[in-house]
Amino acid sequence: MRHGKKINHLGRKTAHRKAMLANMACSLIEHKRINTTVAKAKALKQFVEPLVTKSKEDTTHNRRLVFSKLRNKYAVTELFREVAAKVGDRPGGYTRIIKLGNRLGDNADMALIELVDFNEIYNPKGDSAKKTTRRSRRGGKGKATETAATENTAPKADEKASNEEE
């Protein structure tokens, strides 16, 4: 039975594990994505996400709590300034783990862990790309306005072509 065994010990003593996760979290905050093994990425996700949640409210108490875990004042500053500004409206799920395959040397299962809001490939325009209106699938006025819009634009294109010929 594995009752009460929530933490993956990663084959390390407590102090080594805490130091390693703090260093990996600082690197993740600084570089926005890092490559590591899948087990370490999952452990890092559990370590970092509560810290990002604390950074959404910038108080002295929260800064001290985060600093006690990260032990790097530059990472804490970056977390509370840049990262918290981007994830302010997100209710959770600040990191993404993408599996990469196996490492050549020891065949370890590798992964890329990244902060979700800093990936321009998946979020090319950010928040401004969200649509504000919804349209139903039913017909009605939508088809009539679309045909009127195409009729209005077609003569303008013909006029431009005739003006260029003259």
N, C-alpha and C positions, 0 to 999 in steps of 0.2 A: 504494500500500500504506500502511496506517496502523499499522505496527509501532511499538510503544512510545508510542502516543499515547492513553494511558488517561485523561488529565485533559482536561476541557472547559475551554478557556481563557476562554470567555465574552467574547471580544473585549477583554480587558484585559491589562495588564502584570502580572507576578507579584505585586508589592507591592500593587497595587490589588485584585487578585483575593483575596489572602489577607486583606486588611483588610475587604473586603466580606463574605467568608464568615464572618469572626470576628464582625462586627457582626450579620449575619443569625442566626448561631448564638446569640448573646447574646439577641436578640429572641425567638427560638424558645424558649429556656429560660425566659425571663421571662414570656412571654405564652402559652406552650404551643401556639400556632398562629399562623401568619402567611400572608399572601397574597403570592405572587411569581410569576414566570414559571416555566414547566415546566422549562426548562434550568437555571435557578438553583436550583430545588427539588431537582432530581436531584443537582446538585453539592453542595448543602447536606447532603443525605442522606449522601453519602459522607464529608463533613467531620464531621458531628455523631455518627454512630453509633459510631465508635471512641472518641470522648470519653465517651459515655454508658457504654460498656463499661468504660472505665477508672474511671469514677466508682463502679462497683459495689464496688470495693475501696478503702476510704478510707485511703490512706497519704499521707505527705508527698510521696513521689516522684510518685505519680499526680496529686496536686493541682498540683505544679509543672509536670508535663507538660501538663495541661489548661490551666493558666494561660498557658503559653507559646503556646498556640494561640488561646485566647479573649481574653486581655488585658483581662479585666474581673473583678475579685475578687468582685463581687456575683453575677455569673452563675455563677462557680465555686462559691460557697457554696450557691446555690440548686440547682445541679446535684448536688452531693454530699449535700445534705440531703434535699430533697423528691423530686427526680427519681429518684435512686438508690434511695430507699426504695420507690418504686412499681414500679420495673422490676427489682428485685433477683432475682426468680425467672424472668424472661423471658430466653431464650437469645439473643435478637437481634431485629432488626426493630422498633426502637423508634419509628420514624417512619412516617407514612402520607402519601402524596401523593394528593390528590383533584383531578382536573382540573375547572376551572370554566367553561371557554369562552374566548372571545377578548375582549381589552381593547378598549374603544371607541376610544381615541385612535389606536393604531397597529396594532390587530388582533393583538397578541401573545397567544400561547397562555398562559393564566393557570392557576395551581394553588394549592391550599391545602395547606400542609405542616403536620402536627401531630404531637405526641407521642401515641402510641397509647393509653397508659394514662390519659391525662387527658381523654378524650372520654367524657362521661357518656351520650351518645346510644347509642353502640355498646356501652359497658360500664356499664349502669345500676346494677348492684349490686356490681360489682367481683369480687373473688375469692370472696366468700361465696356467690355465686350458682351456683358449680360444684356439680354433682351428685356425690355420693360413691359411690352405688351404681349398678350396671348391672343391667338386667333383660333377660332373653332374650325373643325374640318368640314362643317356643313357649308353648303353654298349660300346664296343670297346676295347681299350687296357686294361682297368681295369680288365676284366675277365681273360685275358691271363696272366697278371702278378700275379693275385691271384692264379691261378692254378700252375704257375711256383714256386711260393713261397711255396705252400703246398707240391709240389714234392721235393723241396730242403730240407724241414724240415723233411719229413717222413723218408728218409734213415738214417739221423743222429740219430733219435730216435731208429731205429732198430739196428744201430751199437752200441749204448750205451747199449741196452738190451743184445746184444750178447756178449759184453765185460764183462758185469756183470756176465753172466752165466759161462764164462770161469774162 
